[in-house]
Amino acid sequence: MREACLARRVRVGLVLALGLCSARSANAWYYPEHAELTRLALRDFAPPFVTRVIESALADARDLQMQVCPEATTPLNKVTAHWDSVECVPYGALAALAADHSANTLELAEELQRKMDRNWPVPDVIPALILTEAAQSVWSSFQCAAPPEAVRVWTMSISRLEHSLARLPRAAGPRDYVRELDAELALIDTGYVTRAKNAMAHFHDPTVGLSKAAQQAALGSVDNALGQLLAHHARSLQLAVLSRRAHDPGVQRALRAEALLEHAFALHFFEDGLAAGHIATDPAITDGDSRAQRHDFFNRQGLAVTRALSNTRCEVQHKNVHGDLGLPVCWTAHGDGFAAAQDRIFVEEAAARLQVAFAIALSGPNWELYDAEQASGACRKWLDDSGPIRSPCQLAMTATLLDPDPTWTEHESAEPELSDVEWATDVIGHFEQDLQRLALEPGLVPANAALARSQLGVLSERVLALHALFRPLLVAWPEAVADVTTLAGADQFGHGLNGQLLAGLGGSFSAPVTDNAAFTAWGGVGLGLAYTAQGIFPHRRARALAELNAGVAEGLMLAGQGPRFRSLAIAELRLPVTTGILYAAGAYGNTRKSLMAVGQTLSFGILGGRGYFAIDGNKPLFTGWDLEILSLLLGGSGEVTLAARSGLLDPELRMRAGWRAKDAAEPLHELFDGFFVVTMEANGGYFF
């Protein structure tokens, strides 16, 4: 593992990605996080039968040649990878492919079934497999190199997280990995950057209340995360319960597989809905850059949120008489690479609600299981003291996740007090009744996540009135404690021209392979302009996409014989030429593998060039040139915050190779007429 991590740090990189940061879709959770949140929700919150039922739907999808893994709890980094693909797509990754890499179930099915036509010599591969391999690779890199507290968010037992809600770890500086994966996915999925660019489907609409947003969704206004959640969840349940009525095995299989894909979209938008940047970014912010900056700021900084249906203040402790998930109604949300362990708990709980509902829609209530549990005493602890739902009582776990009216909501149940078992069977029974009513409604139209206009037929008032189906989701839906339209905050991505002050020390070998080789030590200073890309290049806090610099240098001959190193003026243009070529090669073949030649800490190729001019005499003399062929990051110059407009440049060790005139008093008449010179230079500075 250590060797793999080391190799990963040397070879991985993000390349010339002009405009990527501003144009990328603002994801709430990046691909690996969606995959892990979905999988962990099954393990940590959902009763065991849910996993078995979902795996039966995965088997149907596999029968239809969809390349999904057979087990629902397969971790992203445990799927066998080949050259640039994996052998199957984990169930959890379906929630990442939905919406971010496909706009509807038809597109998602194609990504899982149809091979991408790639240019020779790259072999044709199913898109979902190569997208998943890229996500798996970056996730492995994160687990190898990220701070322990960031990795612990995803590896710590849920029981340990719950007992330390006030002292939960959170990720530190993980956006490097998000940006790295963004660039790799953009090479494979050409629509990744622009999909849903003009829509607000991934965001809340905080300018209207929860009830109003739901009413608008019933009329087809689903250009927000809640509307998308309700539409996809309703259709997934409808298809699932209809599959129970189908007599033809082929029809049943097709209905269950499509229901699974709709379920993946519902998971995606429910998980998106709990991310801070998606709660705080309102529809009035239409500019792509401004939206992404605000989204990133609140995901990183955090946002105080509460349950939208809560009727209690944040400081008031609630108690559910029938058993409780043990979660407070208020917390601080983050998102998209900045997850805290608290985020994991609340998002998992929400995802578990969806997955329990989907499993019952597919198979119906398992009354035999519930009766057997009571007969065997599996529910005794829960019945004795209304213990945590994660006691080995699937009746309690199911009912609590499907409970539409917890005692802390603003719409408590008006039904008389019931015993624990009566309450649980009542909740599940009402859910099944509403499922059967849903099956009698006209077939719902598939929702499209990339459309900003109204989408008639994706939902209806009659469907949304099926209280037992949707309230279990709405009770988990968050809203900001404060009015987000009054909140300010936006990360500065550093796009545009910046000034910079540079300093360098180096040593030059003239004619290094000859007997009269000479060594010169020198130092220089300069000023320049840089088109900065702070927040785009991973692991390089202040790296620029392009630089134009000018400076002066003075040298001292230390060894050998040759022309004295005169005072020089330097003109420099830095462009990652080789990096751009490798990126173009990746785009040509729809593969990220060309990026393996570009490093996080070590980059090589043609990275820039300089011209040298003698500055004494009557006129400047062009006396040499060289190319920057290697750059080694010497260490971070300190944490340059993502909101900073200035800071230290990352120090680098650079290797240069070129030619210099043999006679210091004469110009270089031809490009290769003179001494071959190799230079090693340590460089740093300050940008402003």
Secondary structure as GFF3:
##gff-version 3
##sequence-region A 1 688
A	DSSP	alpha_helix	2	11	.	.	.	ID=ss1
A	DSSP	alpha_helix	20	23	.	.	.	ID=ss2
A	DSSP	alpha_helix	31	44	.	.	.	ID=ss3
A	DSSP	alpha_helix	48	63	.	.	.	ID=ss4
A	DSSP	three_ten_helix	76	78	.	.	.	ID=ss5
A	DSSP	alpha_helix	91	100	.	.	.	ID=ss6
A	DSSP	alpha_helix	105	113	.	.	.	ID=ss7
A	DSSP	alpha_helix	127	145	.	.	.	ID=ss8
A	DSSP	alpha_helix	148	155	.	.	.	ID=ss9
A	DSSP	alpha_helix	158	162	.	.	.	ID=ss10
A	DSSP	three_ten_helix	165	167	.	.	.	ID=ss11
A	DSSP	alpha_helix	175	188	.	.	.	ID=ss12
A	DSSP	alpha_helix	210	218	.	.	.	ID=ss13
A	DSSP	alpha_helix	225	245	.	.	.	ID=ss14
A	DSSP	alpha_helix	249	272	.	.	.	ID=ss15
A	DSSP	alpha_helix	276	280	.	.	.	ID=ss16
A	DSSP	alpha_helix	288	301	.	.	.	ID=ss17
A	DSSP	beta_strand	303	307	.	.	.	ID=ss18
A	DSSP	beta_strand	330	333	.	.	.	ID=ss19
A	DSSP	alpha_helix	341	363	.	.	.	ID=ss20
A	DSSP	alpha_helix	367	376	.	.	.	ID=ss21
A	DSSP	alpha_helix	380	385	.	.	.	ID=ss22
A	DSSP	alpha_helix	394	402	.	.	.	ID=ss23
A	DSSP	alpha_helix	420	440	.	.	.	ID=ss24
A	DSSP	alpha_helix	461	464	.	.	.	ID=ss25
A	DSSP	alpha_helix	467	474	.	.	.	ID=ss26
A	DSSP	beta_strand	478	480	.	.	.	ID=ss27
A	DSSP	three_ten_helix	484	486	.	.	.	ID=ss28
A	DSSP	beta_strand	496	510	.	.	.	ID=ss29
A	DSSP	beta_strand	518	532	.	.	.	ID=ss30
A	DSSP	beta_strand	544	559	.	.	.	ID=ss31
A	DSSP	beta_strand	568	574	.	.	.	ID=ss32
A	DSSP	alpha_helix	577	589	.	.	.	ID=ss33
A	DSSP	three_ten_helix	593	597	.	.	.	ID=ss34
A	DSSP	beta_strand	602	614	.	.	.	ID=ss35
A	DSSP	beta_strand	621	633	.	.	.	ID=ss36
A	DSSP	beta_strand	647	660	.	.	.	ID=ss37
A	DSSP	beta_strand	675	687	.	.	.	ID=ss38
###
